[in-house]
Amino acid sequence: MGWFGRGGAIYNTDQDSKPNISYCTFANNSANIGGAVYNVYSEPNIINCVFSGNYADTYGGGIYCQYGYGSVEVANCVFSDNYAINHGGGIYSYDSPLNVTNCIFADNIVTESFSSGGGICNKDCSLVSIAYCIFTGNDANDYGGGMYNQNCPSVKITNCIFNGNHAYDFGAGIYNYYSSGTVENCIFSGNTSGIGGGMHNYDCHSVIVANCIFNGNLAYDFGGGYDFGGGIANSDSNLALTNCTFSGNWANYGGGTCGWNDANTNLTNCIFWDNDANHEDEIYNSADLSVTYCDVNGGWEGEGNINKDPCFFDVQQSGSWTEDAFYDNSTFQSTLTDADANWAVNQLAGKFVNPDTAQNLQFFIVSNDVNTINVWSDVNDIAKATRTYQIYDYHLRVESPCIDTGDPYFNPDPNTKDIDGEPRIFDGDYNDVPIVDMGADEYYWSPADINTDGFVNFFDYAFFASAWLTIPTDQYYNEDCDLEDNNSIDYNDIALFCEDWLWQAAWAKAFPCAYNEGLGRSMSMGMGESFFPSMQAKQIQPEITAADIEEILKWLADLWLTNEDVRKTISEDEWLKFIEAVEQAAKEQIYN
């Protein structure tokens, strides 16, 4: 045990202390404070480390931070099965700026009455930044299963997944108390608490939640008389929800969201659909509430609101498990088996599954093979053999009434992205008037995806090349290749095609993408086929041979040398990278 019971493995102090701790494993350490690492007046950089099975009698099962003059940096780390009696199963930070990136917090726990922050607990911190992290299976006896923030004026949480966390009383995903900040581009699924299955805000000056999905969360009375806000609960706080999707959540009051006492809640460009409650399925409110440009099941009074099926993607995947689920505590994922299934590999990645349709919780699908699915969190008690499952996808289909029907005056920062990392405003109905969509997903389809299979690749290029320099009266003219829409397949079209080269359909990308640069654990939002089953291919897939590759690559080289307009439109470096990418993609299509 560390000095005076502080820091079971490492004790850092002194305002000039800036240690670099990297590629270390901290396992089964214990202390009164800071089970593995204790920091006071210190600014450590902790990178590529594993914290597992550490224990603190009070605060910080894995790491304890206090009075940091500068930010404590934690990146590319795994915190699992750490345990604190009071606060911060994984990390506890008190009056110390904290920056956490690309980390996993799994199965950490705090147990005492009034304990908080199963994954992370932040108190009196001037700055908290959490990005590209996974919070799964963390547990708090009272507040914030995944994360707890108290008296923190600047909290920023981006591109994180909160899946399968639990809090006995308040905020299974996140609990914010007397704090302000933003939560952007995050997913809250399968979380369970008494109040606020996904998130609970209490006495907060300003909480902004944007471009997030809340699905399959549960606010359930565990005996304390609480069951408000399946997705979000908001009490005595100012909450702004923008471009969020709520579906499949359950509570006694307000399946989607619940606001009461002196809460002030503003909902804009959101979707509330197929939530469930004993009192008000979608929105329950007894305080100040503004709802505009939202799609609310059952309708809601307010400017721009609609009551229409949002047309989420119909995955058409349901069945029964043929084996009990198996949880691997080294990957923090459960494997679910349907021996009768015949899925394409990773076809379901990035979607969600309800492992037992007799209950409400949904879980994020990390990957799949022909007949198994891997999800974050331990679902052994839910996914039993013979139980019926259902898979969900919360992207918008092309016929969705939520496309281009958000607030027409909504003008976000140009760098703002939707849940998939694509531009937040896109002219989805192609009427030359770009208006934001409702919900977390901004409908987008690349015009360069000529065969509409969800990828811009060599197959699309084969179509494009065959129509090169044609006009509508020519035999091989293809209007789908006229990306500039000027009745000619020319250098303008190839420039647009190059811009979207190797584009993939929504959720066919890594999310959170930066994590793949860290420990190498896959956190893909989806790779594979059948992303848009509602779309029918417009073209017959061409046959590609080695001779075709040689001919088209030669054509590309000649095009650059002979066409001045192409050279003016695209730089030489961009053109060479494009040719190399086409060649590599073509070889993979033929030889793999």
C-alpha positions as CSV (number, residue, x, y, z in Angstrom):
1,M,0.0,0.0,0.0
2,G,1.3,3.5,-0.9
3,W,2.4,6.3,1.4
4,F,-0.1,6.9,4.1
5,G,-2.5,4.6,2.2
6,R,-2.3,6.7,-1.0
7,G,-1.4,5.2,-4.3
8,G,-1.1,1.5,-4.2
9,A,1.5,1.5,-7.0
10,I,2.5,5.1,-7.7
11,Y,2.4,8.3,-5.6
12,N,2.9,11.6,-7.5
13,T,3.1,15.0,-5.7
14,D,4.8,18.4,-6.1
15,Q,3.6,21.1,-8.5
16,D,6.6,20.5,-10.7
17,S,5.7,16.8,-11.1
18,K,4.9,15.9,-14.7
19,P,5.6,12.2,-15.0
20,N,5.1,10.2,-18.1
21,I,3.5,6.8,-17.4
22,S,3.2,4.6,-20.5
23,Y,2.8,1.0,-21.5
24,C,2.2,-0.2,-17.9
25,T,-0.2,-2.6,-16.3
26,F,-1.6,-1.8,-12.9
27,A,-3.4,-4.9,-11.5
28,N,-4.8,-5.8,-8.1
29,N,-3.2,-2.8,-6.2
30,S,-5.0,-1.3,-3.2
31,A,-4.9,1.9,-1.1
32,N,-7.1,4.1,1.0
33,I,-7.1,6.7,-1.8
34,G,-6.0,6.0,-5.4
35,G,-5.9,2.2,-5.6
36,A,-3.2,2.2,-8.3
37,V,-2.0,5.8,-8.9
38,Y,-2.3,8.9,-6.6
39,N,-1.7,12.4,-8.0
40,V,-1.8,15.6,-6.0
41,Y,-0.3,18.9,-7.3
42,S,0.8,16.7,-10.3
43,E,0.2,16.7,-14.0
44,P,0.9,13.2,-15.2
45,N,0.6,11.9,-18.8
46,I,-0.8,8.3,-18.6
47,I,-0.8,6.6,-22.0
48,N,-1.3,3.0,-23.2
49,C,-1.9,1.6,-19.8
50,V,-4.2,-1.0,-18.3
51,F,-5.8,-0.6,-14.9
52,S,-7.5,-3.8,-13.7
53,G,-8.8,-5.1,-10.4
54,N,-7.5,-2.2,-8.3
55,Y,-9.2,-1.1,-5.1
56,A,-9.6,2.1,-3.0
57,D,-11.2,2.2,0.4
58,T,-12.5,5.7,-0.5
59,Y,-11.8,7.4,-3.8
60,G,-10.3,6.4,-7.1
61,G,-10.1,2.7,-7.6
62,G,-7.8,3.1,-10.5
63,I,-6.5,6.7,-10.4
64,Y,-7.0,9.6,-7.9
65,C,-6.2,13.2,-9.0
66,Q,-6.3,16.3,-6.8
67,Y,-5.3,20.0,-7.1
68,G,-3.7,19.7,-10.5
69,Y,-2.2,22.9,-11.7
70,G,-2.5,21.7,-15.3
71,S,-4.5,19.0,-17.0
72,V,-4.1,15.3,-16.2
73,E,-3.9,13.5,-19.5
74,V,-5.1,10.0,-19.9
75,A,-5.1,8.3,-23.3
76,N,-5.4,4.9,-24.9
77,C,-6.0,3.2,-21.6
78,V,-8.3,0.4,-20.3
79,F,-10.0,0.6,-16.9
80,S,-11.7,-2.6,-15.9
81,D,-13.0,-4.2,-12.7
82,N,-11.7,-1.4,-10.5
83,Y,-13.5,-0.8,-7.2
84,A,-13.9,2.2,-4.9
85,I,-16.1,2.3,-1.8
86,N,-17.2,6.0,-2.3
87,H,-16.4,7.7,-5.6
88,G,-14.7,7.0,-8.9
89,G,-14.3,3.3,-9.6
90,G,-12.0,4.0,-12.5
91,I,-10.9,7.6,-12.0
92,Y,-11.6,10.2,-9.3
93,S,-10.7,13.8,-10.1
94,Y,-11.1,16.6,-7.5
95,D,-10.2,20.2,-8.4
96,S,-8.0,18.9,-11.2
97,P,-8.5,19.4,-14.9
98,L,-8.9,16.1,-16.7
99,N,-8.6,15.1,-20.3
100,V,-9.4,11.5,-21.2
101,T,-9.2,10.2,-24.8
102,N,-9.6,6.8,-26.5
103,C,-10.2,4.8,-23.3
104,I,-12.4,2.0,-22.2
105,F,-14.1,2.0,-18.8
106,A,-15.7,-1.5,-18.2
107,D,-17.2,-3.1,-15.2
108,N,-15.9,-0.6,-12.7
109,I,-17.9,-0.1,-9.5
110,V,-18.6,2.1,-6.5
111,T,-20.7,0.6,-3.7
112,E,-21.3,2.8,-0.6
113,S,-24.5,4.7,-0.1
114,F,-24.4,8.1,-1.9
115,S,-21.4,6.8,-4.0
116,S,-20.9,8.2,-7.4
117,G,-19.1,7.7,-10.7
118,G,-18.7,4.0,-11.4
119,G,-16.4,4.8,-14.4
120,I,-15.3,8.4,-13.7
121,C,-16.1,10.9,-10.9
122,N,-15.3,14.6,-11.4
123,K,-15.8,17.1,-8.6
124,D,-15.0,20.9,-8.6
125,C,-13.0,20.5,-11.8
126,S,-12.5,23.6,-13.9
127,L,-12.3,21.6,-17.1
128,V,-13.3,18.0,-18.0
129,S,-12.8,16.7,-21.5
130,I,-13.8,13.1,-22.4
131,A,-13.6,12.0,-26.0
132,Y,-13.7,8.7,-28.0
133,C,-14.3,6.5,-25.0
134,I,-16.4,3.5,-24.2
135,F,-18.3,3.2,-20.9
136,T,-19.8,-0.2,-20.5
137,G,-21.0,-2.3,-17.5
138,N,-20.0,0.3,-14.9
139,D,-22.1,0.5,-11.7
140,A,-22.8,3.1,-9.0
141,N,-24.9,2.5,-5.9
142,D,-26.4,6.0,-6.3
143,Y,-25.1,8.5,-8.9
144,G,-23.7,8.2,-12.4
145,G,-23.0,4.6,-13.4
146,G,-20.7,5.7,-16.2
147,M,-19.8,9.2,-15.1
148,Y,-20.6,11.7,-12.4
149,N,-19.9,15.5,-12.7
150,Q,-20.4,17.8,-9.7
151,N,-19.7,21.6,-9.7
152,C,-17.8,21.4,-13.0
153,P,-18.4,24.5,-15.1
154,S,-16.9,23.2,-18.3
155,V,-17.6,19.6,-19.2
156,K,-17.2,18.4,-22.8
157,I,-18.1,14.8,-23.7
158,T,-17.8,13.9,-27.4
159,N,-17.9,10.7,-29.5
160,C,-18.5,8.3,-26.6
161,I,-20.6,5.3,-26.1
162,F,-22.4,4.6,-22.8
163,N,-23.7,1.1,-23.0
164,G,-25.1,-1.2,-20.3
165,N,-24.2,1.0,-17.3
166,H,-26.2,0.9,-14.1
167,A,-27.0,3.3,-11.2
168,Y,-29.3,2.4,-8.4
169,D,-30.8,5.9,-8.2
170,F,-29.7,8.6,-10.7
171,G,-28.2,8.7,-14.2
172,A,-26.9,5.3,-15.3
173,G,-24.9,6.8,-18.2
174,I,-24.1,10.3,-16.9
175,Y,-25.2,12.2,-13.8
176,N,-24.6,16.0,-13.9
177,Y,-25.0,18.0,-10.7
178,Y,-24.5,21.7,-10.5
179,S,-22.4,21.6,-13.7
180,S,-22.4,22.9,-17.2
181,G,-21.2,21.5,-20.5
182,T,-21.9,19.8,-23.8
183,V,-22.5,16.2,-24.7
184,E,-22.1,15.7,-28.5
185,N,-22.2,12.8,-30.9
186,C,-22.6,10.1,-28.2
187,I,-24.7,7.0,-27.9
188,F,-26.6,6.0,-24.8
189,S,-28.1,2.5,-25.0
190,G,-29.0,-0.3,-22.5
191,N,-28.4,1.8,-19.4
192,T,-30.6,1.4,-16.3
193,S,-31.3,3.6,-13.3
194,G,-34.1,4.9,-11.1
195,I,-34.1,8.3,-12.7
196,G,-32.5,9.1,-16.1
197,G,-31.7,5.8,-17.7
198,G,-29.3,7.5,-20.1
199,M,-28.6,10.8,-18.3
200,H,-29.9,12.8,-15.3
201,N,-29.3,16.6,-14.9
202,Y,-29.9,18.2,-11.5
203,D,-29.5,21.9,-10.7
204,C,-27.3,22.5,-13.7
205,H,-26.9,26.0,-15.2
206,S,-26.5,24.8,-18.8
207,V,-26.4,21.3,-20.4
208,I,-26.3,21.1,-24.2
209,V,-26.9,17.7,-25.8
210,A,-26.5,17.4,-29.6
211,N,-26.4,14.8,-32.3
212,C,-26.8,11.9,-29.8
213,I,-28.9,8.7,-29.8
214,F,-30.7,7.5,-26.7
215,N,-32.2,4.1,-27.3
216,G,-33.2,1.1,-25.2
217,N,-32.5,2.8,-21.8
218,L,-34.6,2.2,-18.7
219,A,-35.7,4.2,-15.7
220,Y,-37.0,1.6,-13.3
221,D,-38.2,1.8,-9.6
222,F,-35.6,-0.2,-7.7
223,G,-37.4,0.6,-4.4
224,G,-36.6,4.3,-4.0
225,G,-39.8,5.4,-5.8
226,Y,-38.0,6.8,-8.8
227,D,-38.7,6.0,-12.4
228,F,-38.5,9.2,-14.4
229,G,-37.0,9.8,-17.9
230,G,-36.0,6.6,-19.7
231,G,-33.7,8.6,-22.0
232,I,-33.0,11.8,-20.1
233,A,-34.3,13.2,-16.8
234,N,-34.0,16.9,-16.2
235,S,-34.7,18.6,-12.8
236,D,-34.0,22.2,-11.8
237,S,-31.7,22.5,-14.8
238,N,-31.4,24.3,-18.2
239,L,-31.3,21.6,-20.9
240,A,-31.0,22.1,-24.6
241,L,-31.5,19.0,-26.8
242,T,-30.7,19.5,-30.5
243,N,-30.7,16.8,-33.2
244,C,-31.1,13.9,-30.9
245,T,-33.0,10.6,-31.5
246,F,-34.9,8.9,-28.7
247,S,-36.4,5.5,-29.3
248,G,-37.1,2.3,-27.4
249,N,-36.6,3.9,-23.9
250,W,-38.9,3.1,-21.0
251,A,-39.9,4.8,-17.7
252,N,-42.9,5.2,-15.5
253,Y,-43.0,9.0,-16.4
254,G,-41.6,10.1,-19.8
255,G,-40.1,7.2,-21.7
256,G,-38.1,9.6,-23.9
257,T,-37.5,12.5,-21.5
258,C,-39.0,13.9,-18.2
259,G,-38.7,17.4,-16.8
260,W,-39.9,18.7,-13.5
261,N,-39.5,21.2,-10.7
262,D,-37.7,24.3,-12.1
263,A,-36.4,22.6,-15.2
264,N,-36.2,24.6,-18.4
265,T,-36.0,22.2,-21.4
266,N,-35.7,23.2,-25.1
267,L,-36.1,20.5,-27.7
268,T,-35.2,21.3,-31.3
269,N,-34.8,19.0,-34.4
270,C,-35.3,15.9,-32.4
271,I,-37.1,12.6,-32.9
272,F,-39.1,10.9,-30.2
273,W,-40.6,7.7,-31.5
274,D,-41.6,4.3,-30.0
275,N,-40.6,5.2,-26.4
276,D,-42.8,3.7,-23.7
277,A,-44.1,4.8,-20.3
278,N,-47.0,4.4,-18.0
279,H,-47.4,8.2,-18.2
280,E,-46.5,10.0,-21.4
281,D,-44.6,7.7,-23.7
282,E,-42.4,10.3,-25.4
283,I,-42.2,13.5,-23.3
284,Y,-43.4,14.1,-19.7
285,N,-43.1,17.6,-18.4
286,S,-44.3,19.6,-15.5
287,A,-42.0,22.6,-15.9
288,D,-40.9,25.0,-18.7
289,L,-40.7,23.3,-22.0
290,S,-40.2,24.3,-25.7
291,V,-40.6,21.8,-28.5
292,T,-39.9,23.0,-32.1
293,Y,-39.2,21.2,-35.3
294,C,-39.4,17.8,-33.7
295,D,-41.1,14.5,-34.8
296,V,-43.0,13.3,-31.8
297,N,-45.1,10.2,-31.8
298,G,-48.7,11.2,-31.0
299,G,-47.9,14.9,-31.8
300,W,-46.8,17.9,-29.8
301,E,-47.8,21.5,-30.1
302,G,-45.1,23.8,-31.4
303,E,-43.6,25.4,-34.5
304,G,-42.5,22.9,-37.2
305,N,-43.4,19.8,-35.2
306,I,-44.7,16.7,-37.0
307,N,-46.3,13.4,-36.1
308,K,-45.1,11.0,-38.8
309,D,-43.2,7.7,-38.8
310,P,-39.5,8.8,-39.1
311,C,-38.9,5.7,-41.3
312,F,-35.9,4.3,-39.5
313,F,-34.1,1.6,-41.5
314,D,-36.0,-1.6,-41.4
315,V,-33.2,-4.1,-40.7
316,Q,-35.7,-7.0,-40.9
317,Q,-33.5,-9.1,-38.6
318,S,-35.2,-11.0,-35.8
319,G,-35.1,-14.5,-34.5
320,S,-34.3,-16.6,-31.4
321,W,-31.0,-17.4,-29.8
322,T,-29.9,-21.0,-30.0
323,E,-27.4,-20.7,-27.1
324,D,-27.1,-18.7,-23.9
325,A,-24.9,-15.6,-24.3
326,F,-21.3,-15.8,-23.2
327,Y,-19.5,-12.8,-21.7
328,D,-15.7,-12.4,-22.3
329,N,-14.3,-10.2,-19.5
330,S,-11.2,-9.6,-21.5
331,T,-13.0,-7.9,-24.4
332,F,-16.0,-6.6,-22.3
333,Q,-18.3,-8.1,-24.9
334,S,-21.0,-10.7,-25.0
335,T,-21.3,-13.2,-27.8
336,L,-24.9,-14.0,-28.8
337,T,-25.6,-17.0,-31.1
338,D,-28.4,-17.8,-33.6
339,A,-27.2,-20.9,-35.4
340,D,-30.0,-20.4,-37.9
341,A,-28.8,-17.0,-39.0
342,N,-26.9,-16.3,-42.2
343,W,-25.5,-12.7,-41.8
344,A,-22.8,-11.2,-43.8
345,V,-19.7,-10.6,-41.7
346,N,-20.1,-7.3,-39.8
347,Q,-23.3,-6.6,-41.6
348,L,-24.9,-5.6,-38.3
349,A,-22.0,-3.8,-36.7
350,G,-23.0,-0.3,-35.5
351,K,-26.6,-1.3,-35.1
352,F,-28.4,-2.3,-31.9
353,V,-30.0,-5.5,-30.6
354,N,-32.7,-6.1,-28.0
355,P,-31.6,-9.6,-26.8
356,D,-35.0,-10.4,-25.4
357,T,-38.1,-8.6,-26.7
358,A,-39.9,-9.2,-23.5
359,Q,-37.8,-6.4,-22.0
360,N,-36.6,-3.0,-23.3
361,L,-32.8,-2.8,-23.1
362,Q,-30.9,-2.5,-26.3
363,F,-27.1,-3.0,-26.8
364,F,-24.6,-1.7,-29.3
365,I,-23.4,-4.3,-31.8
366,V,-19.6,-4.2,-32.1
367,S,-19.3,-7.0,-34.8
368,N,-20.9,-10.1,-36.1
369,D,-20.1,-13.2,-38.2
370,V,-22.4,-15.6,-40.0
371,N,-24.4,-16.6,-36.9
372,T,-23.0,-14.7,-33.9
373,I,-23.2,-11.1,-32.6
374,N,-20.8,-9.4,-30.3
375,V,-22.2,-6.5,-28.1
376,W,-20.7,-4.3,-25.4
377,S,-21.6,-5.4,-21.8
378,D,-22.6,-8.5,-20.0
379,V,-26.0,-9.6,-21.3
380,N,-25.9,-13.2,-20.0
381,D,-29.0,-12.7,-17.8
382,I,-31.0,-11.4,-20.8
383,A,-29.9,-13.3,-23.9
384,K,-30.9,-16.8,-23.1
385,A,-31.5,-19.7,-25.5
386,T,-34.9,-19.6,-27.2
387,R,-35.6,-16.0,-26.4
388,T,-36.6,-13.7,-29.2
389,Y,-34.3,-10.8,-30.3
390,Q,-34.8,-7.8,-32.6
391,I,-32.2,-5.6,-34.3
392,Y,-32.6,-1.9,-34.8
393,D,-31.0,0.8,-37.0
394,Y,-31.8,4.5,-36.3
395,H,-30.7,5.9,-39.6
396,L,-33.3,7.6,-41.9
397,R,-34.5,6.0,-45.0
398,V,-34.8,8.0,-48.2
399,E,-38.6,8.4,-47.7
400,S,-38.3,9.8,-44.2
401,P,-40.4,12.9,-43.4
402,C,-37.6,14.0,-41.1
403,I,-35.2,14.8,-44.0
404,D,-34.8,18.6,-44.6
405,T,-37.7,19.4,-42.2
406,G,-35.7,20.7,-39.2
407,D,-35.4,24.3,-38.2
408,P,-34.8,26.2,-41.5
409,Y,-32.9,28.9,-39.7
410,F,-30.6,26.4,-37.8
411,N,-27.1,27.5,-38.7
412,P,-24.5,25.4,-36.8
413,D,-20.7,25.7,-36.9
414,P,-19.5,24.5,-40.3
415,N,-17.5,21.8,-38.5
416,T,-20.6,20.3,-36.8
417,K,-21.1,16.7,-37.7
418,D,-24.0,14.2,-37.3
419,I,-23.7,11.0,-35.4
420,D,-21.8,9.4,-38.3
421,G,-19.3,12.2,-38.6
422,E,-20.9,13.5,-41.8
423,P,-21.9,17.2,-42.4
424,R,-24.7,18.3,-40.1
425,I,-26.6,20.0,-42.9
426,F,-27.1,18.4,-46.3
427,D,-29.7,18.9,-49.0
428,G,-31.2,15.5,-48.5
429,D,-34.2,16.1,-50.6
430,Y,-32.0,17.6,-53.4
431,N,-34.2,20.7,-53.9
432,D,-31.2,23.0,-53.7
433,V,-32.3,24.3,-50.3
434,P,-30.2,22.6,-47.6
435,I,-32.1,22.3,-44.3
436,V,-31.1,20.3,-41.3
437,D,-32.8,17.0,-40.7
438,M,-34.6,15.9,-37.5
439,G,-32.7,13.4,-35.4
440,A,-29.1,12.4,-34.8
441,D,-28.6,11.2,-38.4
442,E,-28.3,13.6,-41.4
443,Y,-29.5,11.7,-44.4
444,Y,-26.7,11.6,-47.0
445,W,-26.1,9.5,-50.1
446,S,-23.0,10.0,-52.2
447,P,-23.9,10.8,-55.8
448,A,-20.7,9.0,-56.8
449,D,-22.1,5.7,-55.5
450,I,-23.5,5.0,-58.9
451,N,-24.6,1.5,-58.2
452,T,-26.0,2.5,-54.8
453,D,-24.4,-0.4,-52.9
454,G,-23.2,1.9,-50.0
455,F,-19.6,2.3,-51.3
456,V,-17.8,4.4,-53.8
457,N,-15.3,2.0,-55.2
458,F,-13.9,0.4,-58.3
459,F,-17.3,-0.9,-59.4
460,D,-18.6,2.7,-59.6
461,Y,-15.5,3.8,-61.4
462,A,-16.1,1.1,-64.0
463,F,-19.5,2.7,-64.8
464,F,-17.9,6.2,-64.8
465,A,-15.1,5.2,-67.1
466,S,-17.5,3.6,-69.6
467,A,-19.5,6.8,-69.8
468,W,-16.5,9.2,-70.1
469,L,-17.0,12.1,-72.5
470,T,-20.5,11.2,-73.5
471,I,-23.6,13.3,-73.8
472,P,-27.3,12.2,-73.7
473,T,-27.5,11.3,-77.3
474,D,-24.5,8.9,-77.1
475,Q,-25.0,5.2,-76.7
476,Y,-23.0,4.9,-73.5
477,Y,-24.2,8.0,-71.7
478,N,-25.2,7.3,-68.1
479,E,-27.1,10.1,-66.4
480,D,-26.1,8.7,-63.0
481,C,-22.5,9.5,-63.9
482,D,-23.4,13.2,-64.7
483,L,-22.5,14.4,-61.2
484,E,-22.3,18.0,-62.3
485,D,-25.7,17.6,-64.0
486,N,-24.6,19.5,-67.1
487,N,-25.6,16.8,-69.7
488,S,-22.0,15.8,-70.2
489,I,-19.6,13.3,-68.5
490,D,-16.4,15.4,-68.2
491,Y,-13.7,16.7,-66.0
492,N,-16.2,18.4,-63.6
493,D,-17.7,15.0,-62.9
494,I,-14.4,13.3,-62.3
495,A,-13.4,16.0,-59.9
496,L,-16.6,15.4,-57.9
497,F,-16.1,11.6,-58.1
498,C,-12.6,11.9,-56.7
499,E,-13.9,13.9,-53.8
500,D,-16.1,11.0,-52.7
501,W,-13.7,8.2,-53.6
502,L,-13.9,5.3,-51.0
503,W,-16.9,7.0,-49.4
504,Q,-18.9,4.5,-47.3
505,A,-22.5,4.7,-46.3
506,A,-23.5,5.8,-42.8
507,W,-22.1,3.6,-40.0
508,A,-19.8,1.9,-42.4
509,K,-17.0,3.7,-40.7
510,A,-15.0,3.5,-37.5
511,F,-16.7,5.1,-34.5
512,P,-15.1,6.4,-32.4
513,C,-12.6,6.5,-35.3
514,A,-9.6,7.8,-33.3
515,Y,-9.6,4.8,-31.0
516,N,-8.3,2.6,-33.8
517,E,-5.1,4.5,-33.6
518,G,-4.8,3.6,-29.9
519,L,-4.8,0.1,-28.5
520,G,-6.0,-1.4,-31.7
521,R,-9.2,-2.7,-30.3
522,S,-11.9,-2.5,-33.0
523,M,-14.7,0.0,-32.3
524,S,-16.1,0.0,-35.8
525,M,-19.6,1.3,-36.4
526,G,-20.1,-1.1,-39.2
527,M,-18.2,-2.7,-42.0
528,G,-19.7,-4.8,-44.7
529,E,-22.8,-5.1,-46.9
530,S,-26.5,-4.4,-46.8
531,F,-26.4,-1.0,-45.2
532,F,-29.4,0.4,-47.0
533,P,-31.8,-2.5,-47.6
534,S,-34.5,0.0,-48.7
535,M,-32.4,1.1,-51.6
536,Q,-32.5,-0.9,-54.8
537,A,-29.4,-1.0,-57.0
538,K,-29.8,1.0,-60.2
539,Q,-27.1,-0.8,-62.2
540,I,-26.0,-4.4,-62.7
541,Q,-22.7,-5.0,-61.0
542,P,-19.9,-5.2,-63.7
543,E,-17.4,-8.0,-64.0
544,I,-13.9,-6.8,-63.4
545,T,-10.8,-8.5,-64.8
546,A,-7.1,-7.8,-64.6
547,A,-7.2,-6.6,-68.2
548,D,-9.9,-4.1,-67.2
549,I,-7.7,-2.7,-64.5
550,E,-4.7,-2.2,-66.8
551,E,-6.8,-0.6,-69.4
552,I,-8.5,1.9,-67.0
553,L,-5.3,2.7,-65.2
554,K,-3.7,3.5,-68.6
555,W,-6.7,5.6,-69.4
556,L,-6.3,7.5,-66.1
557,A,-2.6,8.2,-66.8
558,D,-3.4,9.4,-70.4
559,L,-6.3,11.6,-69.1
560,W,-4.0,13.5,-66.8
561,L,-1.4,14.1,-69.5
562,T,-3.8,15.1,-72.3
563,N,-6.6,16.9,-70.5
564,E,-5.7,20.4,-69.3
565,D,-9.1,20.9,-67.6
566,V,-8.5,17.9,-65.4
567,R,-5.0,19.2,-64.4
568,K,-6.6,22.6,-63.5
569,T,-9.3,21.0,-61.4
570,I,-7.3,18.4,-59.5
571,S,-3.7,18.7,-58.1
572,E,-1.1,16.2,-59.3
573,D,-0.7,14.8,-55.8
574,E,-4.5,14.2,-55.4
575,W,-4.6,12.6,-58.8
576,L,-1.7,10.2,-58.1
577,K,-3.3,9.2,-54.7
578,F,-6.5,8.6,-56.5
579,I,-4.9,6.3,-59.1
580,E,-3.1,4.4,-56.4
581,A,-6.3,4.0,-54.4
582,V,-8.2,2.8,-57.5
583,E,-5.4,0.3,-58.3
584,Q,-5.4,-1.1,-54.8
585,A,-9.2,-1.4,-54.6
586,A,-9.3,-3.1,-58.0
587,K,-6.7,-5.7,-57.0
588,E,-8.6,-6.4,-53.8
589,Q,-11.8,-6.9,-55.8
590,I,-10.1,-9.4,-58.1
591,Y,-7.7,-11.3,-55.9
592,N,-9.5,-11.4,-52.5
